[in-house]
Amino acid sequence: FLSHLEVQDALLRAFRRAGLHLHYTNGHHPHPRISMGPALMTGAESLDEIMELWAQVATFDDDKIGAVNRGLPEGLAVARCSALDAGAPSLGRTLVAASFEVLRRDPDNGDDDLHRQTALDGFLQQPEVWLKDHRDRLVEVRGLVQHCGLVPGGFALRLRQSPAQGGVKPTFVVRAMMGDDVVVGAWHTIKTKS
């Protein structure tokens, strides 16, 4: 796995190798103007991340995407690029939710579909669900869940997130559904859409 900063560094190196001229910040220590979405939790993988990059380029066509991808480590690729209008809202203001799948690491050693469906139904019927997070703070989890359903071996979740209020780890929501005795490490998280 690559950390959030390692992904950013790998992308910046690949952009430079592809010959893109990046815009830099002003000041004593200029660095490329880049903005990425919220960092993933440790151990999670992502199939869809979004970033903003300020560059001097008229068009970002398939040839440029291919040149960038050739400079990236295996498993990391730029799928598409779009130009934003100068007055478009920032990335932090546009990302309001993300979708995840939370799957059992060992699907043969876990809960059956009926048990997970019962837990899901009970969770969705509650107007509020409060849990303590890893910092011992009370967090209202139910209000952060926009959508929740079953997938083979786990759950599909759409969770609210905001720069001001933050978000909640998908495994935390699974613990809220399945009970406090859930071993978080027994579940694997995949971000499927930003």
Residue, then its C-alpha position, 0 to 999 in steps of 0.5 A: f500500500l502507498s500512503h496518501l503522501e506517497v500517492q501524491d508524490a508518485l503522481l507529481r513525479a509521473f506528471r513531470r516525467a510526462g512533460l507537464h508544466l505544473h503551476y507552483t505556489n508562491g513563497h519561499h518554498p514553492h511546491p506544485r499546486i495540487s489538491m487531493g481528496p481526504a486520505l484513506m484509512t490505513g489498510a484500505e484500497s481505492l478504485d477511485e480517487i479525485m485530485e485537482l492539479w494546476a498545470q499549463v496544458a491546453t488539453f489533457d488527451d489520451d496520449k498525455i494520460g498514457a505518458v503519465n501512467r507509464g511513469l506510475p507504479e503498478g496498480l496506480a493509474v490516471a483514468r480520466c482528466s477534465a478541465l475545470d472552469a476558473g470559478a469552479p468550486s474547490l475539490g473540498r467543497t464538491l466531495v460530500a460522500a464516498s462509496f465503499e465495500v467492506l468485505r470479510r477477509d475470510p468469507d468462509n469464517g464469518d456471518d451469513d447473509l441472513h445475519r448481516q441482513t438482520a444487522l443491516d435492517g436493525f441499523l437502518q431502523q434506528p434514527e441515531v446510532w452513537l459509538k465511541d471512536h478510537r479517540d474515545r469521542l462519541v460519534e453519531v454514525r447513522g446520520l453519516v450513512q446515505h446508503c447501505g446494502l449487502v454485497p457478497g461477503g460484506f456491505a456496500l456503504r455510501l458515507r457522508q464526508s465533509p472537510a469541516q465535520g470529517g467522516v467515519k471509517p466504513t469499518f466503524v459503521v460495520r461495527a455499529m451494525m454488527g456489534d461492538d465485538v466485531v474485530v475491525g481487522a477481519w474486514h477489508t475496505i475498498k473505496t469504490k467511488s469518490 
